[in-house]
């Protein structure tokens, strides 16, 4: 399963926030939350990160599928 991941420019300071294609096993449960955790974010960061799949806002626990395009952006309403 391949997920195309993009991070908003503001994430440039985060070492794990790298644009590109991520490969996962077919049986692996992948969500925006699991990708942010793998990138070095904490679970508490979910309040300042928003996930969009094909331009639509989704929850951090939304299951992702092969071919999804995922964008992470800052939640401007957090804080």
Helices and strands as residue ranges (DSSP letters): E 2-7, G 9-13, E 20-23, H 32-38, G 43-47, E 49-53, E 56-58, E 69-74
